[in-house]
Amino acid sequence: MKTLKKSLAMASLLICITSSAFAYVGNSNSFKFHTEGCRFERKIRNDHRVYFKTKNEALHAGYVPCKVCRP
């Protein structure tokens, strides 16, 4: 049980570190990108998430900005 708790804590830390390194999250299904916390960003499935550090990086990859959060 102790090992499971430790593994879960490490996984949570890794997710926080990984997601905080990126400013924008794109959806590979819709080719739209969002700011973290946007209500549509929270609905993106894990296998459709694409992370971008800058807005220009997302635009250059062919993604369009979300009309709700307006990144």
Predicted model as a PDB file, atoms N, CA, C, CB and O in Angstrom, pLDDT in the B-factor column:
MODEL        1                                                                  
ATOM      1  N   MET A   1       0.831  -1.197   0.000  1.00 56.00           N  
ATOM      2  CA  MET A   1       0.000   0.000   0.000  1.00 56.00           C  
ATOM      3  C   MET A   1       0.871   1.254   0.000  1.00 56.00           C  
ATOM      4  CB  MET A   1      -0.943   0.002   1.215  1.00 56.00           C  
ATOM      5  O   MET A   1       0.553   2.236  -0.672  1.00 56.00           O  
ATOM      6  N   LYS A   2       1.955   1.220   0.745  1.00 54.00           N  
ATOM      7  CA  LYS A   2       2.852   2.373   0.812  1.00 54.00           C  
ATOM      8  C   LYS A   2       3.467   2.656  -0.552  1.00 54.00           C  
ATOM      9  CB  LYS A   2       3.955   2.139   1.853  1.00 54.00           C  
ATOM     10  O   LYS A   2       3.619   3.812  -0.946  1.00 54.00           O  
ATOM     11  N   THR A   3       3.825   1.579  -1.277  1.00 57.00           N  
ATOM     12  CA  THR A   3       4.420   1.731  -2.604  1.00 57.00           C  
ATOM     13  C   THR A   3       3.419   2.335  -3.581  1.00 57.00           C  
ATOM     14  CB  THR A   3       4.919   0.378  -3.126  1.00 57.00           C  
ATOM     15  O   THR A   3       3.788   3.168  -4.408  1.00 57.00           O  
ATOM     16  N   LEU A   4       2.165   1.924  -3.494  1.00 51.00           N  
ATOM     17  CA  LEU A   4       1.125   2.471  -4.373  1.00 51.00           C  
ATOM     18  C   LEU A   4       0.942   3.968  -4.127  1.00 51.00           C  
ATOM     19  CB  LEU A   4      -0.210   1.730  -4.156  1.00 51.00           C  
ATOM     20  O   LEU A   4       0.835   4.739  -5.081  1.00 51.00           O  
ATOM     21  N   LYS A   5       0.906   4.383  -2.879  1.00 52.00           N  
ATOM     22  CA  LYS A   5       0.761   5.805  -2.552  1.00 52.00           C  
ATOM     23  C   LYS A   5       1.945   6.605  -3.081  1.00 52.00           C  
ATOM     24  CB  LYS A   5       0.629   5.999  -1.033  1.00 52.00           C  
ATOM     25  O   LYS A   5       1.783   7.706  -3.606  1.00 52.00           O  
ATOM     26  N   LYS A   6       3.138   6.034  -2.933  1.00 51.00           N  
ATOM     27  CA  LYS A   6       4.340   6.719  -3.402  1.00 51.00           C  
ATOM     28  C   LYS A   6       4.308   6.838  -4.928  1.00 51.00           C  
ATOM     29  CB  LYS A   6       5.616   5.967  -2.939  1.00 51.00           C  
ATOM     30  O   LYS A   6       4.669   7.879  -5.477  1.00 51.00           O  
ATOM     31  N   SER A   7       3.878   5.775  -5.612  1.00 50.00           N  
ATOM     32  CA  SER A   7       3.788   5.798  -7.072  1.00 50.00           C  
ATOM     33  C   SER A   7       2.774   6.825  -7.546  1.00 50.00           C  
ATOM     34  CB  SER A   7       3.418   4.418  -7.606  1.00 50.00           C  
ATOM     35  O   SER A   7       3.024   7.547  -8.511  1.00 50.00           O  
ATOM     36  N   LEU A   8       1.633   6.896  -6.875  1.00 45.00           N  
ATOM     37  CA  LEU A   8       0.613   7.881  -7.238  1.00 45.00           C  
ATOM     38  C   LEU A   8       1.106   9.304  -7.009  1.00 45.00           C  
ATOM     39  CB  LEU A   8      -0.666   7.638  -6.439  1.00 45.00           C  
ATOM     40  O   LEU A   8       0.825  10.197  -7.809  1.00 45.00           O  
ATOM     41  N   ALA A   9       1.830   9.517  -5.935  1.00 48.00           N  
ATOM     42  CA  ALA A   9       2.372  10.843  -5.652  1.00 48.00           C  
ATOM     43  C   ALA A   9       3.382  11.250  -6.717  1.00 48.00           C  
ATOM     44  CB  ALA A   9       3.025  10.874  -4.263  1.00 48.00           C  
ATOM     45  O   ALA A   9       3.397  12.402  -7.151  1.00 48.00           O  
ATOM     46  N   MET A  10       4.219  10.317  -7.137  1.00 50.00           N  
ATOM     47  CA  MET A  10       5.218  10.616  -8.168  1.00 50.00           C  
ATOM     48  C   MET A  10       4.528  10.902  -9.511  1.00 50.00           C  
ATOM     49  CB  MET A  10       6.220   9.434  -8.314  1.00 50.00           C  
ATOM     50  O   MET A  10       4.940  11.805 -10.240  1.00 50.00           O  
ATOM     51  N   ALA A  11       3.493  10.142  -9.832  1.00 49.00           N  
ATOM     52  CA  ALA A  11       2.763  10.359 -11.082  1.00 49.00           C  
ATOM     53  C   ALA A  11       2.097  11.733 -11.084  1.00 49.00           C  
ATOM     54  CB  ALA A  11       1.708   9.254 -11.292  1.00 49.00           C  
ATOM     55  O   ALA A  11       2.112  12.426 -12.102  1.00 49.00           O  
ATOM     56  N   SER A  12       1.520  12.128  -9.965  1.00 45.00           N  
ATOM     57  CA  SER A  12       0.881  13.448  -9.863  1.00 45.00           C  
ATOM     58  C   SER A  12       1.900  14.551 -10.031  1.00 45.00           C  
ATOM     59  CB  SER A  12       0.161  13.603  -8.521  1.00 45.00           C  
ATOM     60  O   SER A  12       1.629  15.552 -10.695  1.00 45.00           O  
ATOM     61  N   LEU A  13       3.060  14.385  -9.444  1.00 41.00           N  
ATOM     62  CA  LEU A  13       4.121  15.376  -9.558  1.00 41.00           C  
ATOM     63  C   LEU A  13       4.581  15.489 -11.005  1.00 41.00           C  
ATOM     64  CB  LEU A  13       5.302  15.015  -8.645  1.00 41.00           C  
ATOM     65  O   LEU A  13       4.787  16.593 -11.509  1.00 41.00           O  
ATOM     66  N   LEU A  14       4.742  14.359 -11.668  1.00 45.00           N  
ATOM     67  CA  LEU A  14       5.179  14.359 -13.063  1.00 45.00           C  
ATOM     68  C   LEU A  14       4.160  15.063 -13.952  1.00 45.00           C  
ATOM     69  CB  LEU A  14       5.405  12.924 -13.554  1.00 45.00           C  
ATOM     70  O   LEU A  14       4.539  15.832 -14.836  1.00 45.00           O  
ATOM     71  N   ILE A  15       2.883  14.811 -13.730  1.00 49.00           N  
ATOM     72  CA  ILE A  15       1.835  15.466 -14.515  1.00 49.00           C  
ATOM     73  C   ILE A  15       1.873  16.977 -14.291  1.00 49.00           C  
ATOM     74  CB  ILE A  15       0.441  14.902 -14.145  1.00 49.00           C  
ATOM     75  O   ILE A  15       1.740  17.743 -15.245  1.00 49.00           O  
ATOM     76  N   CYS A  16       2.051  17.412 -13.054  1.00 45.00           N  
ATOM     77  CA  CYS A  16       2.108  18.851 -12.757  1.00 45.00           C  
ATOM     78  C   CYS A  16       3.307  19.498 -13.425  1.00 45.00           C  
ATOM     79  CB  CYS A  16       2.164  19.088 -11.244  1.00 45.00           C  
ATOM     80  O   CYS A  16       3.191  20.581 -13.999  1.00 45.00           O  
ATOM     81  N   ILE A  17       4.457  18.844 -13.354  1.00 45.00           N  
ATOM     82  CA  ILE A  17       5.662  19.399 -13.964  1.00 45.00           C  
ATOM     83  C   ILE A  17       5.511  19.452 -15.473  1.00 45.00           C  
ATOM     84  CB  ILE A  17       6.898  18.573 -13.581  1.00 45.00           C  
ATOM     85  O   ILE A  17       5.863  20.454 -16.095  1.00 45.00           O  
ATOM     86  N   THR A  18       4.992  18.385 -16.072  1.00 50.00           N  
ATOM     87  CA  THR A  18       4.838  18.322 -17.524  1.00 50.00           C  
ATOM     88  C   THR A  18       3.860  19.373 -18.026  1.00 50.00           C  
ATOM     89  CB  THR A  18       4.371  16.937 -17.947  1.00 50.00           C  
ATOM     90  O   THR A  18       4.160  20.088 -18.982  1.00 50.00           O  
ATOM     91  N   SER A  19       2.705  19.476 -17.401  1.00 51.00           N  
ATOM     92  CA  SER A  19       1.699  20.408 -17.902  1.00 51.00           C  
ATOM     93  C   SER A  19       2.072  21.857 -17.642  1.00 51.00           C  
ATOM     94  CB  SER A  19       0.361  20.110 -17.275  1.00 51.00           C  
ATOM     95  O   SER A  19       1.689  22.733 -18.417  1.00 51.00           O  
ATOM     96  N   SER A  20       2.808  22.135 -16.571  1.00 57.00           N  
ATOM     97  CA  SER A  20       3.151  23.524 -16.276  1.00 57.00           C  
ATOM     98  C   SER A  20       4.249  24.057 -17.188  1.00 57.00           C  
ATOM     99  CB  SER A  20       3.581  23.653 -14.834  1.00 57.00           C  
ATOM    100  O   SER A  20       4.471  25.267 -17.237  1.00 57.00           O  
ATOM    101  N   ALA A  21       4.934  23.186 -17.903  1.00 80.00           N  
ATOM    102  CA  ALA A  21       5.992  23.619 -18.805  1.00 80.00           C  
ATOM    103  C   ALA A  21       5.423  24.154 -20.122  1.00 80.00           C  
ATOM    104  CB  ALA A  21       6.952  22.465 -19.078  1.00 80.00           C  
ATOM    105  O   ALA A  21       6.151  24.741 -20.923  1.00 80.00           O  
ATOM    106  N   PHE A  22       4.140  23.953 -20.339  1.00 86.00           N  
ATOM    107  CA  PHE A  22       3.509  24.364 -21.583  1.00 86.00           C  
ATOM    108  C   PHE A  22       2.386  25.358 -21.310  1.00 86.00           C  
ATOM    109  CB  PHE A  22       2.972  23.144 -22.340  1.00 86.00           C  
ATOM    110  O   PHE A  22       1.659  25.240 -20.324  1.00 86.00           O  
ATOM    111  N   ALA A  23       2.259  26.338 -22.197  1.00 94.00           N  
ATOM    112  CA  ALA A  23       1.252  27.378 -22.005  1.00 94.00           C  
ATOM    113  C   ALA A  23      -0.055  27.055 -22.722  1.00 94.00           C  
ATOM    114  CB  ALA A  23       1.786  28.711 -22.491  1.00 94.00           C  
ATOM    115  O   ALA A  23      -1.116  27.541 -22.330  1.00 94.00           O  
ATOM    116  N   TYR A  24       0.018  26.234 -23.772  1.00 97.00           N  
ATOM    117  CA  TYR A  24      -1.154  25.966 -24.590  1.00 97.00           C  
ATOM    118  C   TYR A  24      -1.331  24.469 -24.809  1.00 97.00           C  
ATOM    119  CB  TYR A  24      -1.045  26.688 -25.933  1.00 97.00           C  
ATOM    120  O   TYR A  24      -0.362  23.711 -24.870  1.00 97.00           O  
ATOM    121  N   VAL A  25      -2.585  24.065 -24.925  1.00 98.00           N  
ATOM    122  CA  VAL A  25      -2.909  22.670 -25.176  1.00 98.00           C  
ATOM    123  C   VAL A  25      -3.758  22.594 -26.428  1.00 98.00           C  
ATOM    124  CB  VAL A  25      -3.641  22.029 -23.965  1.00 98.00           C  
ATOM    125  O   VAL A  25      -4.807  23.232 -26.520  1.00 98.00           O  
ATOM    126  N   GLY A  26      -3.294  21.806 -27.397  1.00 98.00           N  
ATOM    127  CA  GLY A  26      -4.026  21.644 -28.633  1.00 98.00           C  
ATOM    128  C   GLY A  26      -4.773  20.326 -28.665  1.00 98.00           C  
ATOM    129  O   GLY A  26      -4.440  19.387 -27.942  1.00 98.00           O  
ATOM    130  N   ASN A  27      -5.781  20.272 -29.509  1.00 98.00           N  
ATOM    131  CA  ASN A  27      -6.552  19.063 -29.714  1.00 98.00           C  
ATOM    132  C   ASN A  27      -6.227  18.548 -31.116  1.00 98.00           C  
ATOM    133  CB  ASN A  27      -8.092  19.322 -29.532  1.00 98.00           C  
ATOM    134  O   ASN A  27      -6.557  19.197 -32.109  1.00 98.00           O  
ATOM    135  N   SER A  28      -5.582  17.382 -31.199  1.00 97.00           N  
ATOM    136  CA  SER A  28      -5.175  16.837 -32.493  1.00 97.00           C  
ATOM    137  C   SER A  28      -6.366  16.376 -33.325  1.00 97.00           C  
ATOM    138  CB  SER A  28      -4.217  15.681 -32.291  1.00 97.00           C  
ATOM    139  O   SER A  28      -6.208  16.055 -34.503  1.00 97.00           O  
ATOM    140  N   ASN A  29      -7.533  16.339 -32.739  1.00 97.00           N  
ATOM    141  CA  ASN A  29      -8.737  15.954 -33.461  1.00 97.00           C  
ATOM    142  C   ASN A  29      -9.386  17.169 -34.137  1.00 97.00           C  
ATOM    143  CB  ASN A  29      -9.733  15.281 -32.507  1.00 97.00           C  
ATOM    144  O   ASN A  29      -9.832  17.076 -35.281  1.00 97.00           O  
ATOM    145  N   SER A  30      -9.439  18.300 -33.437  1.00 97.00           N  
ATOM    146  CA  SER A  30     -10.089  19.501 -33.970  1.00 97.00           C  
ATOM    147  C   SER A  30      -9.100  20.533 -34.511  1.00 97.00           C  
ATOM    148  CB  SER A  30     -10.934  20.137 -32.896  1.00 97.00           C  
ATOM    149  O   SER A  30      -9.500  21.459 -35.216  1.00 97.00           O  
ATOM    150  N   PHE A  31      -7.816  20.382 -34.190  1.00 98.00           N  
ATOM    151  CA  PHE A  31      -6.760  21.322 -34.552  1.00 98.00           C  
ATOM    152  C   PHE A  31      -7.016  22.724 -34.000  1.00 98.00           C  
ATOM    153  CB  PHE A  31      -6.618  21.384 -36.059  1.00 98.00           C  
ATOM    154  O   PHE A  31      -6.691  23.726 -34.635  1.00 98.00           O  
ATOM    155  N   LYS A  32      -7.614  22.771 -32.791  1.00 98.00           N  
ATOM    156  CA  LYS A  32      -7.767  24.027 -32.056  1.00 98.00           C  
ATOM    157  C   LYS A  32      -6.857  23.965 -30.839  1.00 98.00           C  
ATOM    158  CB  LYS A  32      -9.263  24.274 -31.637  1.00 98.00           C  
ATOM    159  O   LYS A  32      -6.593  22.889 -30.304  1.00 98.00           O  
ATOM    160  N   PHE A  33      -6.373  25.144 -30.399  1.00 98.00           N  
ATOM    161  CA  PHE A  33      -5.563  25.163 -29.185  1.00 98.00           C  
ATOM    162  C   PHE A  33      -6.171  26.098 -28.165  1.00 98.00           C  
ATOM    163  CB  PHE A  33      -4.125  25.579 -29.494  1.00 98.00           C  
ATOM    164  O   PHE A  33      -6.866  27.055 -28.505  1.00 98.00           O  
ATOM    165  N   HIS A  34      -5.893  25.802 -26.901  1.00 98.00           N  
ATOM    166  CA  HIS A  34      -6.535  26.470 -25.770  1.00 98.00           C  
ATOM    167  C   HIS A  34      -5.498  26.827 -24.718  1.00 98.00           C  
ATOM    168  CB  HIS A  34      -7.634  25.580 -25.160  1.00 98.00           C  
ATOM    169  O   HIS A  34      -4.405  26.262 -24.689  1.00 98.00           O  
ATOM    170  N   THR A  35      -5.854  27.775 -23.851  1.00 97.00           N  
ATOM    171  CA  THR A  35      -5.042  28.014 -22.666  1.00 97.00           C  
ATOM    172  C   THR A  35      -5.414  26.955 -21.626  1.00 97.00           C  
ATOM    173  CB  THR A  35      -5.256  29.472 -22.105  1.00 97.00           C  
ATOM    174  O   THR A  35      -6.529  26.433 -21.631  1.00 97.00           O  
ATOM    175  N   GLU A  36      -4.477  26.648 -20.745  1.00 93.00           N  
ATOM    176  CA  GLU A  36      -4.785  25.682 -19.693  1.00 93.00           C  
ATOM    177  C   GLU A  36      -5.883  26.251 -18.810  1.00 93.00           C  
ATOM    178  CB  GLU A  36      -3.520  25.341 -18.853  1.00 93.00           C  
ATOM    179  O   GLU A  36      -5.831  27.412 -18.403  1.00 93.00           O  
ATOM    180  N   GLY A  37      -6.868  25.428 -18.522  1.00 94.00           N  
ATOM    181  CA  GLY A  37      -7.980  25.859 -17.697  1.00 94.00           C  
ATOM    182  C   GLY A  37      -9.235  26.193 -18.483  1.00 94.00           C  
ATOM    183  O   GLY A  37     -10.316  26.310 -17.906  1.00 94.00           O  
ATOM    184  N   CYS A  38      -9.105  26.349 -19.789  1.00 96.00           N  
ATOM    185  CA  CYS A  38     -10.278  26.593 -20.636  1.00 96.00           C  
ATOM    186  C   CYS A  38     -11.230  25.410 -20.494  1.00 96.00           C  
ATOM    187  CB  CYS A  38      -9.865  26.805 -22.138  1.00 96.00           C  
ATOM    188  O   CYS A  38     -10.793  24.266 -20.370  1.00 96.00           O  
ATOM    189  N   ARG A  39     -12.520  25.686 -20.514  1.00 96.00           N  
ATOM    190  CA  ARG A  39     -13.480  24.590 -20.333  1.00 96.00           C  
ATOM    191  C   ARG A  39     -13.379  23.553 -21.448  1.00 96.00           C  
ATOM    192  CB  ARG A  39     -14.903  25.141 -20.271  1.00 96.00           C  
ATOM    193  O   ARG A  39     -13.691  22.383 -21.226  1.00 96.00           O  
ATOM    194  N   PHE A  40     -12.953  23.955 -22.635  1.00 96.00           N  
ATOM    195  CA  PHE A  40     -12.787  22.996 -23.723  1.00 96.00           C  
ATOM    196  C   PHE A  40     -11.453  22.259 -23.618  1.00 96.00           C  
ATOM    197  CB  PHE A  40     -12.889  23.706 -25.071  1.00 96.00           C  
ATOM    198  O   PHE A  40     -11.349  21.109 -24.043  1.00 96.00           O  
ATOM    199  N   GLU A  41     -10.444  22.904 -23.063  1.00 96.00           N  
ATOM    200  CA  GLU A  41      -9.156  22.229 -22.842  1.00 96.00           C  
ATOM    201  C   GLU A  41      -9.332  21.068 -21.875  1.00 96.00           C  
ATOM    202  CB  GLU A  41      -8.097  23.221 -22.298  1.00 96.00           C  
ATOM    203  O   GLU A  41      -8.716  20.017 -22.052  1.00 96.00           O  
ATOM    204  N   ARG A  42     -10.158  21.244 -20.868  1.00 96.00           N  
ATOM    205  CA  ARG A  42     -10.363  20.196 -19.865  1.00 96.00           C  
ATOM    206  C   ARG A  42     -11.078  18.981 -20.441  1.00 96.00           C  
ATOM    207  CB  ARG A  42     -11.154  20.745 -18.694  1.00 96.00           C  
ATOM    208  O   ARG A  42     -11.030  17.902 -19.851  1.00 96.00           O  
ATOM    209  N   LYS A  43     -11.743  19.140 -21.586  1.00 96.00           N  
ATOM    210  CA  LYS A  43     -12.484  18.034 -22.199  1.00 96.00           C  
ATOM    211  C   LYS A  43     -11.663  17.234 -23.208  1.00 96.00           C  
ATOM    212  CB  LYS A  43     -13.712  18.568 -22.875  1.00 96.00           C  
ATOM    213  O   LYS A  43     -12.135  16.216 -23.715  1.00 96.00           O  
ATOM    214  N   ILE A  44     -10.444  17.679 -23.504  1.00 97.00           N  
ATOM    215  CA  ILE A  44      -9.619  16.988 -24.493  1.00 97.00           C  
ATOM    216  C   ILE A  44      -9.144  15.654 -23.925  1.00 97.00           C  
ATOM    217  CB  ILE A  44      -8.409  17.864 -24.912  1.00 97.00           C  
ATOM    218  O   ILE A  44      -8.590  15.596 -22.827  1.00 97.00           O  
ATOM    219  N   ARG A  45      -9.367  14.595 -24.677  1.00 97.00           N  
ATOM    220  CA  ARG A  45      -8.895  13.275 -24.259  1.00 97.00           C  
ATOM    221  C   ARG A  45      -7.368  13.260 -24.237  1.00 97.00           C  
ATOM    222  CB  ARG A  45      -9.439  12.168 -25.205  1.00 97.00           C  
ATOM    223  O   ARG A  45      -6.724  13.978 -25.001  1.00 97.00           O  
ATOM    224  N   ASN A  46      -6.797  12.447 -23.365  1.00 97.00           N  
ATOM    225  CA  ASN A  46      -5.339  12.384 -23.224  1.00 97.00           C  
ATOM    226  C   ASN A  46      -4.642  12.017 -24.532  1.00 97.00           C  
ATOM    227  CB  ASN A  46      -4.967  11.378 -22.150  1.00 97.00           C  
ATOM    228  O   ASN A  46      -3.562  12.532 -24.823  1.00 97.00           O  
ATOM    229  N   ASP A  47      -5.248  11.133 -25.320  1.00 97.00           N  
ATOM    230  CA  ASP A  47      -4.591  10.715 -26.564  1.00 97.00           C  
ATOM    231  C   ASP A  47      -4.737  11.748 -27.689  1.00 97.00           C  
ATOM    232  CB  ASP A  47      -5.163   9.382 -27.023  1.00 97.00           C  
ATOM    233  O   ASP A  47      -4.183  11.553 -28.770  1.00 97.00           O  
ATOM    234  N   HIS A  48      -5.464  12.831 -27.457  1.00 97.00           N  
ATOM    235  CA  HIS A  48      -5.608  13.906 -28.442  1.00 97.00           C  
ATOM    236  C   HIS A  48      -4.911  15.193 -27.997  1.00 97.00           C  
ATOM    237  CB  HIS A  48      -7.085  14.183 -28.698  1.00 97.00           C  
ATOM    238  O   HIS A  48      -4.995  16.206 -28.691  1.00 97.00           O  
ATOM    239  N   ARG A  49      -4.229  15.169 -26.859  1.00 98.00           N  
ATOM    240  CA  ARG A  49      -3.555  16.364 -26.337  1.00 98.00           C  
ATOM    241  C   ARG A  49      -2.216  16.588 -27.019  1.00 98.00           C  
ATOM    242  CB  ARG A  49      -3.352  16.247 -24.827  1.00 98.00           C  
ATOM    243  O   ARG A  49      -1.422  15.662 -27.179  1.00 98.00           O  
ATOM    244  N   VAL A  50      -1.977  17.841 -27.421  1.00 97.00           N  
ATOM    245  CA  VAL A  50      -0.705  18.265 -27.998  1.00 97.00           C  
ATOM    246  C   VAL A  50      -0.317  19.538 -27.255  1.00 97.00           C  
ATOM    247  CB  VAL A  50      -0.804  18.500 -29.577  1.00 97.00           C  
ATOM    248  O   VAL A  50      -1.122  20.462 -27.143  1.00 97.00           O  
ATOM    249  N   TYR A  51       0.907  19.591 -26.749  1.00 97.00           N  
ATOM    250  CA  TYR A  51       1.332  20.720 -25.925  1.00 97.00           C  
ATOM    251  C   TYR A  51       2.241  21.659 -26.703  1.00 97.00           C  
ATOM    252  CB  TYR A  51       2.046  20.224 -24.671  1.00 97.00           C  
ATOM    253  O   TYR A  51       3.108  21.226 -27.462  1.00 97.00           O  
ATOM    254  N   PHE A  52       2.024  22.952 -26.498  1.00 97.00           N  
ATOM    255  CA  PHE A  52       2.813  23.993 -27.147  1.00 97.00           C  
ATOM    256  C   PHE A  52       3.317  24.980 -26.098  1.00 97.00           C  
ATOM    257  CB  PHE A  52       1.979  24.725 -28.231  1.00 97.00           C  
ATOM    258  O   PHE A  52       2.609  25.302 -25.144  1.00 97.00           O  
ATOM    259  N   LYS A  53       4.538  25.451 -26.284  1.00 96.00           N  
ATOM    260  CA  LYS A  53       5.098  26.440 -25.362  1.00 96.00           C  
ATOM    261  C   LYS A  53       4.664  27.854 -25.724  1.00 96.00           C  
ATOM    262  CB  LYS A  53       6.621  26.352 -25.354  1.00 96.00           C  
ATOM    263  O   LYS A  53       4.499  28.704 -24.849  1.00 96.00           O  
ATOM    264  N   THR A  54       4.479  28.100 -27.019  1.00 96.00           N  
ATOM    265  CA  THR A  54       4.107  29.451 -27.458  1.00 96.00           C  
ATOM    266  C   THR A  54       2.917  29.400 -28.411  1.00 96.00           C  
ATOM    267  CB  THR A  54       5.303  30.148 -28.142  1.00 96.00           C  
ATOM    268  O   THR A  54       2.603  28.362 -28.993  1.00 96.00           O  
ATOM    269  N   LYS A  55       2.275  30.534 -28.548  1.00 97.00           N  
ATOM    270  CA  LYS A  55       1.153  30.660 -29.473  1.00 97.00           C  
ATOM    271  C   LYS A  55       1.639  30.476 -30.907  1.00 97.00           C  
ATOM    272  CB  LYS A  55       0.458  32.031 -29.307  1.00 97.00           C  
ATOM    273  O   LYS A  55       0.974  29.827 -31.714  1.00 97.00           O  
ATOM    274  N   ASN A  56       2.806  31.051 -31.222  1.00 97.00           N  
ATOM    275  CA  ASN A  56       3.352  30.926 -32.579  1.00 97.00           C  
ATOM    276  C   ASN A  56       3.655  29.480 -32.936  1.00 97.00           C  
ATOM    277  CB  ASN A  56       4.616  31.763 -32.719  1.00 97.00           C  
ATOM    278  O   ASN A  56       3.484  29.076 -34.086  1.00 97.00           O  
ATOM    279  N   GLU A  57       4.101  28.697 -31.963  1.00 97.00           N  
ATOM    280  CA  GLU A  57       4.368  27.280 -32.199  1.00 97.00           C  
ATOM    281  C   GLU A  57       3.076  26.550 -32.593  1.00 97.00           C  
ATOM    282  CB  GLU A  57       4.993  26.631 -30.940  1.00 97.00           C  
ATOM    283  O   GLU A  57       3.079  25.723 -33.505  1.00 97.00           O  
ATOM    284  N   ALA A  58       1.990  26.857 -31.910  1.00 98.00           N  
ATOM    285  CA  ALA A  58       0.701  26.240 -32.219  1.00 98.00           C  
ATOM    286  C   ALA A  58       0.200  26.679 -33.602  1.00 98.00           C  
ATOM    287  CB  ALA A  58      -0.337  26.601 -31.138  1.00 98.00           C  
ATOM    288  O   ALA A  58      -0.277  25.858 -34.384  1.00 98.00           O  
ATOM    289  N   LEU A  59       0.313  27.966 -33.891  1.00 98.00           N  
ATOM    290  CA  LEU A  59      -0.126  28.483 -35.186  1.00 98.00           C  
ATOM    291  C   LEU A  59       0.689  27.879 -36.321  1.00 98.00           C  
ATOM    292  CB  LEU A  59      -0.018  30.008 -35.218  1.00 98.00           C  
ATOM    293  O   LEU A  59       0.141  27.516 -37.362  1.00 98.00           O  
ATOM    294  N   HIS A  60       1.993  27.771 -36.119  1.00 98.00           N  
ATOM    295  CA  HIS A  60       2.882  27.206 -37.133  1.00 98.00           C  
ATOM    296  C   HIS A  60       2.562  25.733 -37.399  1.00 98.00           C  
ATOM    297  CB  HIS A  60       4.343  27.354 -36.696  1.00 98.00           C  
ATOM    298  O   HIS A  60       2.768  25.242 -38.509  1.00 98.00           O  
ATOM    299  N   ALA A  61       2.058  25.031 -36.380  1.00 97.00           N  
ATOM    300  CA  ALA A  61       1.690  23.621 -36.525  1.00 97.00           C  
ATOM    301  C   ALA A  61       0.322  23.446 -37.184  1.00 97.00           C  
ATOM    302  CB  ALA A  61       1.694  22.940 -35.164  1.00 97.00           C  
ATOM    303  O   ALA A  61      -0.120  22.319 -37.409  1.00 97.00           O  
ATOM    304  N   GLY A  62      -0.349  24.560 -37.493  1.00 98.00           N  
ATOM    305  CA  GLY A  62      -1.630  24.488 -38.182  1.00 98.00           C  
ATOM    306  C   GLY A  62      -2.844  24.518 -37.277  1.00 98.00           C  
ATOM    307  O   GLY A  62      -3.958  24.265 -37.736  1.00 98.00           O  
ATOM    308  N   TYR A  63      -2.655  24.823 -35.997  1.00 98.00           N  
ATOM    309  CA  TYR A  63      -3.771  24.901 -35.048  1.00 98.00           C  
ATOM    310  C   TYR A  63      -4.350  26.310 -35.037  1.00 98.00           C  
ATOM    311  CB  TYR A  63      -3.312  24.497 -33.625  1.00 98.00           C  
ATOM    312  O   TYR A  63      -3.638  27.285 -35.277  1.00 98.00           O  
ATOM    313  N   VAL A  64      -5.646  26.411 -34.758  1.00 98.00           N  
ATOM    314  CA  VAL A  64      -6.313  27.708 -34.678  1.00 98.00           C  
ATOM    315  C   VAL A  64      -6.708  27.977 -33.227  1.00 98.00           C  
ATOM    316  CB  VAL A  64      -7.563  27.754 -35.612  1.00 98.00           C  
ATOM    317  O   VAL A  64      -6.985  27.035 -32.485  1.00 98.00           O  
ATOM    318  N   PRO A  65      -6.740  29.246 -32.809  1.00 98.00           N  
ATOM    319  CA  PRO A  65      -7.082  29.558 -31.415  1.00 98.00           C  
ATOM    320  C   PRO A  65      -8.559  29.291 -31.093  1.00 98.00           C  
ATOM    321  CB  PRO A  65      -6.752  31.015 -31.119  1.00 98.00           C  
ATOM    322  O   PRO A  65      -9.437  29.453 -31.941  1.00 98.00           O  
ATOM    323  N   CYS A  66      -8.797  28.890 -29.880  1.00 97.00           N  
ATOM    324  CA  CYS A  66     -10.153  28.671 -29.365  1.00 97.00           C  
ATOM    325  C   CYS A  66     -10.887  30.012 -29.345  1.00 97.00           C  
ATOM    326  CB  CYS A  66     -10.121  28.026 -27.928  1.00 97.00           C  
ATOM    327  O   CYS A  66     -10.300  31.040 -29.008  1.00 97.00           O  
ATOM    328  N   LYS A  67     -12.151  29.999 -29.702  1.00 97.00           N  
ATOM    329  CA  LYS A  67     -12.934  31.230 -29.705  1.00 97.00           C  
ATOM    330  C   LYS A  67     -13.501  31.571 -28.317  1.00 97.00           C  
ATOM    331  CB  LYS A  67     -14.069  31.110 -30.708  1.00 97.00           C  
ATOM    332  O   LYS A  67     -14.064  32.647 -28.116  1.00 97.00           O  
ATOM    333  N   VAL A  68     -13.342  30.637 -27.361  1.00 96.00           N  
ATOM    334  CA  VAL A  68     -13.843  30.882 -26.009  1.00 96.00           C  
ATOM    335  C   VAL A  68     -12.749  31.515 -25.140  1.00 96.00           C  
ATOM    336  CB  VAL A  68     -14.344  29.562 -25.370  1.00 96.00           C  
ATOM    337  O   VAL A  68     -12.946  32.587 -24.568  1.00 96.00           O  
ATOM    338  N   CYS A  69     -11.593  30.843 -25.047  1.00 96.00           N  
ATOM    339  CA  CYS A  69     -10.525  31.363 -24.170  1.00 96.00           C  
ATOM    340  C   CYS A  69      -9.621  32.368 -24.872  1.00 96.00           C  
ATOM    341  CB  CYS A  69      -9.682  30.215 -23.643  1.00 96.00           C  
ATOM    342  O   CYS A  69      -8.875  33.090 -24.211  1.00 96.00           O  
ATOM    343  N   ARG A  70      -9.673  32.424 -26.182  1.00 96.00           N  
ATOM    344  CA  ARG A  70      -8.901  33.373 -26.998  1.00 96.00           C  
ATOM    345  C   ARG A  70      -7.428  33.459 -26.586  1.00 96.00           C  
ATOM    346  CB  ARG A  70      -9.526  34.750 -26.908  1.00 96.00           C  
ATOM    347  O   ARG A  70      -6.967  34.497 -26.112  1.00 96.00           O  
ATOM    348  N   PRO A  71      -6.700  32.360 -26.771  1.00 92.00           N  
ATOM    349  CA  PRO A  71      -5.271  32.376 -26.377  1.00 92.00           C  
ATOM    350  C   PRO A  71      -4.449  33.333 -27.206  1.00 92.00           C  
ATOM    351  CB  PRO A  71      -4.677  30.989 -26.495  1.00 92.00           C  
ATOM    352  O   PRO A  71      -3.243  33.455 -26.993  1.00 92.00           O  
TER     353      PRO A  71                                                      
ENDMDL                                                                          
END                                                                             
